[in-house]
């Protein structure tokens, strides 16, 4: 895996050169490697034990990461976020219009890389993934204007926000296995979906419980925008009806620390952790019959279980 990560980092550093000289430095600041590499690691893990840094595998890892980066740039505009990965966001640095154009440019580079793969099946998967992400963000924005968001609505939205890209990352790696197997690709994609939903639950909990220094991004945007994420949905379901309605009406003016204490007191944090682990279990079951082929992805699941909740 270290050699794969090194190849990925080198490839990502090269991507800014695809932009015109006038915007190259702007693009470089946005796409140079500095994240947790979750999606690339999923791509490499799904390619099986001993996967080597072939051009296609590294390019596919970069495709997944660049799609993710373009959505982050746009998300920070929507959320009004000023910090991401311990750095000033393009939204803060260039304003909403500049950030949107940058996110579009990064996505355009994705299209160029997909073209280099010369794989119509991959093109179809990526087109479907992008559509699902956009629809997921639209649903989240519109649904969150309503009250009493259900868990099923939340999971549908989270699949479009995170699960679908985790799933794509796994699918792209699985397609690079020497003896390509449709069954393995489907299993890896399902595991990615479940891991993506699990990770979003964890990330939603971090928005309540982590400091900005630890998280490396602007926190509290969910509360400020009135988004009903899993921790809040779980809390509202557990509170007495009158108290839940009072909290909903006053979310924008509420103290996040007080809400976090209620989440702990009423078992909402525990429910988040239980649902997180249930999703990781589902991912492991999806790939359990594939023996050594699934070993790297199983190790990823083990690492997921080590994430700590508030």
C-alpha positions in Angstrom: 0.0 0.0 0.0 2.8 2.6 0.7 4.0 2.4 -2.9 0.5 2.8 -4.2 0.0 5.9 -2.0 3.3 7.3 -3.2 2.3 6.8 -6.8 -1.1 8.4 -6.1 0.5 11.4 -4.5 2.9 11.9 -7.4 0.0 11.6 -9.9 -2.1 14.1 -8.0 0.8 16.6 -7.9 0.9 16.4 -11.7 -2.8 17.3 -12.2 -2.3 21.0 -11.8 -0.1 21.0 -14.9 -3.2 20.2 -16.9 -4.6 23.7 -16.2 -3.7 26.9 -18.1 -0.8 28.9 -16.6 -3.2 31.6 -15.4 -5.0 29.3 -13.0 -2.4 26.6 -12.4 -1.4 27.8 -9.0 -5.1 28.2 -7.9 -5.8 24.6 -9.0 -2.6 23.3 -7.4 -3.6 24.7 -4.0 -7.0 22.9 -4.3 -5.8 19.5 -5.5 -2.4 18.8 -4.2 -2.5 15.8 -1.8 -3.3 16.7 1.8 -6.4 14.7 2.9 -6.9 11.4 4.6 -6.9 9.5 1.2 -10.0 7.5 2.2 -11.3 7.0 -1.3 -8.0 6.2 -2.9 -7.3 3.7 -0.1 -10.6 2.1 -0.8 -9.8 1.9 -4.5 -6.4 0.3 -3.8 -7.9 -2.1 -1.2 -10.6 -3.3 -3.6 -7.9 -4.2 -6.1 -6.9 -7.1 -3.9 -3.8 -8.2 -2.0 -0.5 -7.2 -3.6 -2.0 -4.7 -6.1 0.7 -2.8 -7.9 0.8 0.8 -9.0 -0.6 0.3 -12.5 -1.5 3.5 -14.5 -5.2 2.6 -14.6 -5.5 1.8 -10.9 -3.7 5.1 -9.8 -5.7 7.1 -12.3 -8.9 5.7 -11.0 -7.9 6.5 -7.4 -7.3 10.1 -8.6 -10.6 10.2 -10.3 -12.4 9.4 -7.1 -10.4 11.9 -5.1 -10.9 14.7 -7.6 -14.6 14.1 -7.7 -14.6 14.3 -3.9 -12.5 17.5 -3.9 -14.8 19.2 -6.4 -17.8 18.4 -4.2 -16.0 19.7 -1.1 -15.3 23.0 -2.8 -19.0 23.4 -3.7 -20.1 22.2 -0.2 -18.0 24.9 1.4 -19.9 27.5 -0.7 -23.2 26.0 0.3 -22.3 25.8 4.0 -20.3 29.1 4.1 -17.3 27.3 5.5 -14.0 29.0 5.8 -11.7 26.2 7.0 -11.1 22.8 5.4 -8.1 20.5 6.0 -6.6 23.2 8.3 -6.5 25.6 5.4 -8.6 28.5 4.2 -11.3 27.3 1.8 -11.6 28.6 -1.8 -14.9 29.9 -0.7 -13.2 32.2 1.8 -10.2 32.9 -0.4 -11.9 33.6 -3.8 -15.6 34.1 -2.9 -18.5 32.0 -3.8 -18.3 32.7 -7.6 -14.6 31.9 -7.8 -15.0 28.7 -5.7 -17.8 27.4 -7.8 -15.8 27.9 -11.0 -12.8 26.2 -9.4 -15.0 23.2 -8.3 -16.3 23.0 -11.9 -12.7 23.1 -13.3 -11.6 20.3 -11.0 -14.6 18.2 -12.2 -13.7 19.0 -15.8 -10.3 17.5 -15.1 -12.1 14.4 -13.9 -13.8 14.1 -17.3 -10.4 14.2 -19.0 -9.0 11.5 -16.9 -12.1 9.3 -17.5 -11.6 9.8 -21.2 -8.0 8.5 -20.8 -9.4 5.3 -19.3 -11.3 4.5 -22.6 -13.9 2.5 -20.6 -17.5 3.1 -21.4 -18.6 1.1 -18.3 -16.5 3.3 -16.1 -17.9 6.4 -17.8 -21.5 5.2 -17.1 -20.6 4.5 -13.4 -19.1 8.0 -12.9 -22.0 9.7 -14.7 -24.5 7.9 -12.4 -22.4 8.7 -9.3 -22.2 12.4 -10.2 -25.9 12.6 -10.8 -26.6 10.8 -7.5 -24.3 13.2 -5.6 -26.0 16.3 -7.1 -29.5 14.9 -6.4 -28.4 14.0 -2.9 -27.3 17.5 -2.1 -30.6 18.9 -3.6 -32.7 16.5 -1.5 -30.7 17.4 1.6 -31.1 21.1 1.0 -34.9 20.8 0.3 -35.8 18.1 2.8 -34.0 20.0 5.6 -36.4 22.8 5.2 -39.0 20.5 6.6 -39.4 19.3 10.2 -39.4 15.7 11.5 -36.8 14.4 9.1 -36.9 10.6 9.2 -34.0 8.2 9.4 -34.9 6.7 6.1 -34.7 10.2 4.5 -31.4 10.8 6.2 -29.9 7.5 4.9 -31.2 8.3 1.3 -29.5 11.7 1.5 -26.3 10.3 3.0 -26.0 7.7 0.2 -26.1 10.5 -2.3 -23.6 12.6 -0.3 -21.0 10.0 0.7 -22.0 6.4 0.2 -22.2 6.6 -3.6 -18.6 7.9 -3.9 -17.2 5.3 -1.5 -19.1 2.7 -3.5 -17.6 4.0 -6.8 -14.1 4.0 -5.3 -14.4 0.4 -4.4 -16.0 -0.5 -7.7 -13.2 1.2 -9.7 -10.5 -0.7 -7.7 -12.4 -4.1 -8.0 -12.5 -3.7 -11.8 -8.7 -3.6 -11.8 -8.3 -7.1 -10.3 -6.3 -9.4 -12.6 -9.2 -11.8 -13.1 -12.0 -9.4 -13.2 -15.1 -10.7 -11.4 -18.5 -9.0 -11.6 -19.5 -10.7 -8.3 -16.4 -9.2 -6.6 -17.1 -5.7 -8.1 -20.7 -5.8 -6.9 -19.7 -7.0 -3.4 -16.9 -4.3 -3.1 -19.4 -1.7 -4.3 -21.9 -2.7 -1.6 -19.2 -2.7 1.0 -18.2 0.8 -0.1 -21.8 2.0 0.2 -22.1 0.7 3.7 -18.8 2.2 4.8 -19.7 5.5 3.2 -22.9 5.8 5.2 -21.0 4.7 8.4 -18.3 7.3 7.8 -20.9 10.1 7.3 -22.6 9.2 10.6 -19.2 9.5 12.2 -18.5 12.8 10.4 -21.9 14.1 11.5 -21.1 13.3 15.1 -17.7 15.1 14.8 -19.6 18.3 13.8 -21.0 18.3 17.3 -18.1 16.9 19.3 -14.8 17.9 17.8 -12.9 21.1 18.0 -12.1 22.9 14.7 -8.4 22.3 15.4 -8.9 18.6 15.7 -11.3 18.3 12.8 -9.4 20.6 10.5 -12.5 22.2 9.1 -15.3 24.6 10.0 -17.6 23.0 12.5 -21.2 23.8 13.5 -22.3 24.4 10.0 -25.0 21.7 10.4 -26.5 23.5 13.4 -26.2 26.9 11.7 -28.0 25.7 8.6 -30.6 23.7 10.5 -29.5 20.4 8.9 -31.0 17.3 10.5 -28.1 14.9 10.6 -28.2 11.5 12.4 -27.1 12.6 15.8 -29.8 15.3 15.9 -32.5 13.0 14.5 -31.7 10.4 17.1 -31.9 13.0 19.9 -35.2 14.4 18.8 -36.7 10.9 18.7 -35.5 10.2 22.2 -36.6 13.5 23.8 -40.1 14.0 25.2 -42.3 15.4 22.5 -42.7 18.9 24.0 -39.0 19.3 24.6 -38.1 18.0 21.1 -40.4 20.6 19.5 -38.9 23.4 21.6 -35.4 22.3 20.6 -36.3 22.2 16.9 -37.7 25.7 17.0 -34.6 27.1 18.7 -31.8 25.2 16.9 -30.3 28.3 15.3 -29.8 30.0 18.7 -28.9 26.8 20.7 -25.6 26.1 22.4 -23.9 23.2 20.6 -22.3 22.0 23.8 -25.7 21.8 25.6 -27.1 19.8 22.7 -24.1 17.5 22.8 -24.7 16.9 26.5 -28.3 16.0 25.8 -27.1 13.6 23.0 -25.0 11.8 25.6 -27.6 11.9 28.3 -30.4 10.5 26.2 -28.4 7.9 24.3 -28.2 9.6 20.9 -24.4 9.3 20.8 -24.7 5.5 21.6 -27.2 5.1 18.9 -24.9 6.8 16.4 -22.1 4.4 17.3 -24.4 1.4 17.1 -25.6 2.3 13.7 -22.0 3.1 12.6 -20.9 -0.4 13.7 -24.0 -2.0 12.1 -23.0 -0.5 8.8 -19.4 -1.7 9.1 -20.7 -5.2 9.9 -22.8 -5.0 6.7 -19.7 -4.1 4.7 -17.8 -7.1 6.1 -20.6 -9.5 5.4 -20.8 -8.2 1.8 -17.2 -9.3 1.1 -16.7 -12.2 3.5 -16.9 -15.0 0.9 -14.1 -13.7 -1.3 -11.2 -15.0 0.8 -7.8 -13.4 0.3 -9.2 -11.1 -2.4 -11.1 -9.2 0.3 -8.3 -9.0 2.8 -7.2 -5.4 2.3 -10.8 -4.2 2.4 -11.4 -6.2 5.6 -8.4 -4.4 7.1 -10.0 -1.1 6.2 -13.1 -2.2 8.1 -11.0 -3.0 11.1 -9.5 0.5 11.0 -13.0 2.0 10.7 -14.0 0.3 14.0 -11.2 2.2 15.8 -12.9 5.6 15.2 -14.0 7.1 18.5 -17.3 8.7 19.1 -18.0 11.5 21.6 
